[in-house]
Amino acid sequence: RVRLPGGKEAVMSDTVGFIQKLPTKLVASFRATLEELEDATLVLHVVDSSSPLARQQVCSVQSIIEELMVEDTPQIMVLNKADRVEAIAANAAAHALAQEK
């Protein structure tokens, strides 16, 4: 929990457990973290844009978001490590990833 200016609180939850095709037991262990998405007013989805698996990881996250039935929660996708890819490739990746949502 983080207290914001004005006294409001924000809950930040690290969903690093979003890896493609998580084993059932691992998903169960992350359930408490994942269930926090149900109370979220915004999902900040950070993607390692330099990863060759970025597209698959985005699809995995979206699948879990749909499974939890929170796909109507607004999402912002942030491309991390964009400095590792050329600007044109980063723009193309952002566009392609956003289209898959």
MDAnalysis code that builds the backbone (N, CA, C; Angstrom):
import MDAnalysis as mda
import numpy as np

u = mda.Universe.empty(303, n_residues=101, atom_resindex=np.repeat(np.arange(101), 3), trajectory=True)
u.add_TopologyAttr("name", ["N", "CA", "C"] * 101)
u.add_TopologyAttr("resid", np.arange(1, 102))
u.add_TopologyAttr("resname", ["ARG", "VAL", "ARG", "LEU", "PRO", "GLY", "GLY", "LYS", "GLU", "ALA", "VAL", "MET", "SER", "ASP", "THR", "VAL", "GLY", "PHE", "ILE", "GLN", "LYS", "LEU", "PRO", "THR", "LYS", "LEU", "VAL", "ALA", "SER", "PHE", "ARG", "ALA", "THR", "LEU", "GLU", "GLU", "LEU", "GLU", "ASP", "ALA", "THR", "LEU", "VAL", "LEU", "HIS", "VAL", "VAL", "ASP", "SER", "SER", "SER", "PRO", "LEU", "ALA", "ARG", "GLN", "GLN", "VAL", "CYS", "SER", "VAL", "GLN", "SER", "ILE", "ILE", "GLU", "GLU", "LEU", "MET", "VAL", "GLU", "ASP", "THR", "PRO", "GLN", "ILE", "MET", "VAL", "LEU", "ASN", "LYS", "ALA", "ASP", "ARG", "VAL", "GLU", "ALA", "ILE", "ALA", "ALA", "ASN", "ALA", "ALA", "ALA", "HIS", "ALA", "LEU", "ALA", "GLN", "GLU", "LYS"])
u.atoms.positions = np.array([
    [0.843, -1.178, 0.000],
    [0.000, 0.000, 0.000],
    [0.886, 1.239, 0.000],
    [0.431, 2.223, -0.754],
    [1.150, 3.484, -0.841],
    [0.148, 4.598, -0.579],
    [0.515, 5.520, 0.298],
    [-0.349, 6.665, 0.557],
    [0.021, 7.765, -0.427],
    [-0.977, 8.203, -1.169],
    [-0.778, 9.226, -2.185],
    [-1.039, 10.608, -1.596],
    [-0.533, 11.656, -2.255],
    [-0.859, 13.009, -1.795],
    [-2.378, 13.163, -1.745],
    [-2.860, 13.790, -0.714],
    [-4.293, 13.943, -0.546],
    [-4.892, 12.850, 0.315],
    [-4.064, 11.899, 0.760],
    [-4.533, 10.881, 1.678],
    [-5.066, 9.607, 1.070],
    [-5.250, 9.561, -0.241],
    [-5.751, 8.329, -0.861],
    [-4.672, 7.259, -0.832],
    [-5.125, 5.998, -0.858],
    [-4.194, 4.885, -0.868],
    [-4.229, 4.170, -2.207],
    [-3.090, 3.634, -2.589],
    [-2.992, 2.805, -3.796],
    [-2.342, 1.492, -3.395],
    [-2.827, 0.422, -3.977],
    [-2.239, -0.891, -3.735],
    [-1.460, -1.268, -4.979],
    [-0.212, -1.602, -4.799],
    [0.616, -2.057, -5.905],
    [0.919, -3.522, -5.686],
    [0.745, -4.296, -6.729],
    [0.961, -5.734, -6.621],
    [1.850, -6.177, -7.763],
    [2.912, -6.862, -7.426],
    [3.847, -7.364, -8.420],
    [3.333, -8.696, -8.939],
    [3.060, -8.734, -10.212],
    [2.545, -9.969, -10.819],
    [3.620, -10.630, -11.660],
    [4.852, -10.614, -11.169],
    [5.959, -11.211, -11.893],
    [5.681, -12.683, -12.180],
    [4.747, -13.265, -11.450],
    [4.391, -14.661, -11.664],
    [3.712, -14.921, -12.985],
    [3.410, -13.869, -13.745],
    [2.791, -14.064, -15.045],
    [3.849, -14.528, -16.041],
    [3.981, -15.815, -16.148],
    [4.891, -16.422, -17.110],
    [4.019, -17.341, -17.932],
    [4.336, -17.484, -19.194],
    [3.452, -18.299, -20.034],
    [3.288, -19.704, -19.478],
    [2.065, -20.154, -19.514],
    [1.689, -21.513, -19.133],
    [2.187, -21.901, -17.743],
    [1.767, -21.128, -16.760],
    [2.137, -21.450, -15.387],
    [1.548, -22.798, -14.987],
    [2.311, -23.618, -14.286],
    [1.753, -24.866, -13.766],
    [0.629, -24.556, -12.783],
    [-0.355, -25.431, -12.721],
    [-1.522, -25.220, -11.871],
    [-1.145, -24.921, -10.433],
    [-0.188, -25.662, -9.882],
    [0.220, -25.434, -8.494],
    [0.826, -24.049, -8.304],
    [1.559, -23.585, -9.307],
    [2.162, -22.261, -9.212],
    [1.091, -21.187, -9.300],
    [0.116, -21.373, -10.185],
    [-0.987, -20.413, -10.280],
    [-1.702, -20.340, -8.933],
    [-1.917, -21.493, -8.302],
    [-2.590, -21.528, -7.007],
    [-1.803, -20.733, -5.965],
    [-0.494, -20.820, -6.001],
    [0.314, -20.097, -5.023],
    [0.288, -18.588, -5.258],
    [0.018, -18.180, -6.480],
    [-0.078, -16.754, -6.800],
    [-1.520, -16.250, -6.710],
    [-2.459, -17.111, -6.367],
    [-3.878, -16.759, -6.395],
    [-4.169, -15.489, -5.603],
    [-3.611, -15.352, -4.410],
    [-3.874, -14.162, -3.598],
    [-3.421, -12.899, -4.329],
    [-2.262, -12.961, -4.945],
    [-1.776, -11.816, -5.716],
    [-2.675, -11.546, -6.899],
    [-3.044, -12.608, -7.608],
    [-3.881, -12.450, -8.787],
    [-5.257, -11.906, -8.427],
    [-5.784, -12.338, -7.283],
    [-7.115, -11.891, -6.884],
    [-7.148, -10.406, -6.571],
    [-6.004, -9.807, -6.279],
    [-5.974, -8.361, -6.064],
    [-6.374, -7.611, -7.323],
    [-6.234, -8.261, -8.473],
    [-6.683, -7.639, -9.719],
    [-8.188, -7.377, -9.700],
    [-8.931, -8.187, -8.937],
    [-10.378, -8.025, -8.872],
    [-10.761, -6.695, -8.231],
    [-9.901, -6.144, -7.383],
    [-10.170, -4.870, -6.717],
    [-9.485, -3.696, -7.412],
    [-8.758, -3.978, -8.464],
    [-7.975, -2.930, -9.128],
    [-8.870, -1.978, -9.908],
    [-8.492, -0.710, -9.908],
    [-9.162, 0.269, -10.763],
    [-8.333, 0.534, -12.012],
    [-7.094, 0.038, -12.010],
    [-6.202, 0.192, -13.154],
    [-5.163, -0.926, -13.099],
    [-4.890, -1.536, -14.245],
    [-3.822, -2.524, -14.356],
    [-2.700, -1.880, -15.152],
    [-1.551, -1.765, -14.532],
    [-0.356, -1.256, -15.199],
    [0.442, -2.480, -15.604],
    [0.403, -2.801, -16.874],
    [1.009, -4.027, -17.407],
    [2.380, -3.680, -17.969],
    [3.435, -4.073, -17.252],
    [4.810, -3.785, -17.665],
    [5.338, -4.988, -18.441],
    [5.789, -4.718, -19.672],
    [6.256, -5.768, -20.581],
    [7.727, -5.541, -20.887],
    [8.516, -6.601, -20.809],
    [9.920, -6.535, -21.220],
    [9.937, -6.549, -22.744],
    [10.003, -5.380, -23.340],
    [9.910, -5.288, -24.800],
    [11.123, -5.874, -25.507],
    [12.200, -6.122, -24.775],
    [13.380, -6.700, -25.415],
    [13.325, -8.229, -25.438],
    [12.340, -8.795, -24.765],
    [12.237, -10.247, -24.698],
    [11.646, -10.816, -25.984],
    [12.234, -11.877, -26.499],
    [11.649, -12.525, -27.675],
    [10.310, -13.198, -27.332],
    [10.014, -13.333, -26.046],
    [8.760, -13.952, -25.607],
    [7.704, -12.928, -25.206],
    [7.960, -11.654, -25.466],
    [7.050, -10.591, -25.021],
    [5.619, -10.832, -25.488],
    [5.438, -11.158, -26.728],
    [4.080, -11.365, -27.262],
    [3.378, -12.504, -26.522],
    [4.080, -13.598, -26.313],
    [3.486, -14.744, -25.606],
    [3.170, -14.389, -24.157],
    [4.036, -13.624, -23.519],
    [3.802, -13.231, -22.135],
    [2.585, -12.311, -22.023],
    [2.429, -11.403, -22.977],
    [1.252, -10.537, -22.990],
    [-0.013, -11.376, -23.126],
    [0.020, -12.351, -24.000],
    [-1.143, -13.239, -24.181],
    [-1.441, -14.016, -22.901],
    [-0.419, -14.454, -22.198],
    [-0.609, -15.179, -20.943],
    [-1.268, -14.291, -19.893],
    [-0.797, -13.071, -19.787],
    [-1.375, -12.131, -18.831],
    [-2.833, -11.879, -19.182],
    [-3.102, -11.640, -20.456],
    [-4.483, -11.370, -20.877],
    [-5.389, -12.561, -20.592],
    [-4.889, -13.754, -20.784],
    [-5.686, -14.955, -20.497],
    [-6.067, -15.019, -19.023],
    [-5.108, -14.717, -18.162],
    [-5.389, -14.759, -16.726],
    [-6.350, -13.643, -16.341],
    [-6.175, -12.475, -16.929],
    [-7.092, -11.361, -16.669],
    [-8.514, -11.745, -17.084],
    [-8.644, -12.405, -18.217],
    [-9.962, -12.858, -18.671],
    [-10.508, -13.955, -17.759],
    [-9.640, -14.870, -17.326],
    [-10.060, -15.945, -16.422],
    [-10.623, -15.378, -15.124],
    [-10.020, -14.297, -14.646],
    [-10.487, -13.640, -13.426],
    [-11.671, -12.714, -13.690],
    [-12.060, -12.603, -14.955],
    [-13.180, -11.767, -15.384],
    [-12.996, -10.297, -15.000],
    [-11.774, -9.794, -15.185],
    [-11.487, -8.390, -14.904],
    [-11.000, -7.666, -16.165],
    [-11.368, -8.207, -17.324],
    [-10.887, -7.618, -18.572],
    [-11.452, -6.224, -18.838],
    [-12.504, -5.824, -18.110],
    [-13.056, -4.477, -18.277],
    [-12.308, -3.434, -17.456],
    [-11.392, -3.887, -16.600],
    [-10.568, -2.949, -15.835],
    [-9.613, -2.261, -16.806],
    [-9.547, -0.922, -16.768],
    [-8.627, -0.219, -17.677],
    [-7.188, -0.715, -17.504],
    [-6.488, -0.790, -18.630],
    [-5.105, -1.250, -18.617],
    [-4.209, -0.256, -19.348],
    [-3.022, -0.092, -18.817],
    [-1.972, 0.671, -19.493],
    [-0.802, -0.284, -19.667],
    [-0.360, -0.447, -20.902],
    [0.784, -1.299, -21.170],
    [2.039, -0.425, -21.252],
    [3.038, -0.783, -20.449],
    [4.304, -0.061, -20.403],
    [5.374, -0.975, -20.968],
    [6.098, -0.491, -21.969],
    [7.178, -1.283, -22.558],
    [8.484, -0.951, -21.840],
    [8.925, -1.881, -21.011],
    [10.171, -1.748, -20.268],
    [11.339, -2.159, -21.173],
    [12.509, -1.654, -20.875],
    [13.730, -1.969, -21.621],
    [13.644, -1.569, -23.089],
    [12.873, -0.542, -23.354],
    [12.733, -0.068, -24.726],
    [14.062, 0.443, -25.275],
    [14.973, 0.800, -24.377],
    [16.286, 1.268, -24.813],
    [17.107, 0.152, -25.449],
    [16.656, -1.074, -25.271],
    [17.381, -2.211, -25.844],
    [16.916, -2.569, -27.245],
    [15.894, -1.935, -27.687],
    [15.413, -2.187, -29.044],
    [15.382, -0.866, -29.788],
    [15.498, -0.921, -31.072],
    [15.482, 0.303, -31.858],
    [14.109, 0.943, -31.795],
    [14.055, 2.245, -31.960],
    [12.807, 3.000, -31.829],
    [11.710, 2.461, -32.738],
    [12.040, 2.152, -33.961],
    [11.020, 1.644, -34.890],
    [10.482, 0.306, -34.412],
    [11.364, -0.550, -33.958],
    [10.940, -1.863, -33.457],
    [10.079, -1.707, -32.210],
    [10.417, -0.752, -31.340],
    [9.630, -0.519, -30.124],
    [8.222, -0.052, -30.476],
    [8.124, 0.857, -31.443],
    [6.808, 1.333, -31.869],
    [5.997, 0.205, -32.481],
    [6.629, -0.607, -33.290],
    [5.931, -1.744, -33.907],
    [5.494, -2.743, -32.834],
    [6.339, -2.981, -31.852],
    [5.995, -3.908, -30.772],
    [4.828, -3.378, -29.958],
    [4.848, -2.086, -29.644],
    [3.753, -1.489, -28.872],
    [2.439, -1.618, -29.625],
    [2.477, -1.338, -30.908],
    [1.261, -1.435, -31.713],
    [0.770, -2.876, -31.791],
    [1.654, -3.808, -32.046],
    [1.272, -5.217, -32.173],
    [0.736, -5.767, -30.852],
    [1.383, -5.445, -29.745],
    [0.955, -5.936, -28.447],
    [-0.405, -5.350, -28.060],
    [-0.613, -4.087, -28.348],
    [-1.892, -3.447, -28.013],
    [-3.029, -4.051, -28.844],
    [-2.733, -4.455, -30.063],
    [-3.760, -5.048, -30.927],
    [-4.187, -6.423, -30.429],
    [-3.311, -7.110, -29.714],
    [-3.609, -8.467, -29.251],
    [-4.477, -8.467, -28.016],
    [-4.627, -7.322, -27.362],
    [-5.467, -7.260, -26.165],
    [-6.859, -7.467, -26.528],
])
